[in-house]
Amino acid sequence: MTHAPCRQTEQAILEIIETARHRLLIVSFAVYKIPNIANALVAAVRRGVALTIIVETPDKVEGAGEYDTIRALGNDVANCSSIYFWPREHRQTGENGKPGILHVKCVVADAELMMLSSANLTRQAFTINMELGILIRGGDTPYKVDQQFTELIRNQLLQPLWM
């Protein structure tokens, strides 16, 4: 039986950020202060990587007072990235009347390398939660995910967040 290597989510995300050459896409429902991730993102932009971040909402996540979307990563990240969110008026509602949520958590580098995970960009997800993710190198899945979000932006389903 072959075992896949295991490591912490933060380590895998840092590897993706550090290997990005041209483009980096990050999608997360909740975001909280994670200095290693913020520093790696700024370093990526400084070496010429275009950074796109997509979050659930421009404000605090409802019912999760400690998570403050992109502002939690700091002004340096906010100032060097294109940030988008999913406006409520663009969402379908369920039978209970509640709108859908952007629950995706992924990081894609150069449409070639992708981490798909249950973990939000939060310290708790990176340290004490039981989370699971998969790192995909090559193939068409990273490209298709990257293109899906590019199309959502192009079709204005996701809107820019102006800080």
PEQUIPE-V185048 format. One record per backbone hydrogen bond with DSSP energy under -0.5 kcal/mol. CO is the residue of the C=O (numbers start at 1). NH is the residue of the N-H. Records with the same first field share a line. If there is no record, write none. Layout:
# PEQUIPE-V185048
CO=NH ; NH
This chain:
# PEQUIPE-V185048
8=12
9=13
10=14
11=15
12=16
13=17
14=18
15=19
16=20
17=20
22=50
23=110
24=52
25=108
26=54
27=106
28=56
29=56
30=121
31=68
34=37 ; 38
35=39
36=40
37=41
38=42
39=43
40=44
41=45
42=46
43=47
44=49
45=48
49=51
50=24 ; 52
51=82
52=26
53=84
54=28
55=86
56=86
61=64
64=67
66=68
67=61
68=71 ; 72
69=72
70=73 ; 74
71=74
74=78
75=79
76=80
77=80
78=81
81=83
82=53
83=161
84=55
85=87 ; 159
87=90
88=91
92=100
94=97
98=94
101=103
105=117
106=27
107=115
108=25 ; 110
109=112 ; 113
112=138
113=109
114=116 ; 136
115=107
116=134
120=122
121=32
122=126
123=127
124=128 ; 129
129=131
132=118
134=116 ; 136
135=137
136=114 ; 138
138=142
140=144
141=145
142=146
143=147
144=148
145=149
146=150
147=151
148=152
149=153
150=154
151=155
152=157 ; 158
153=156
159=85
160=162
161=163
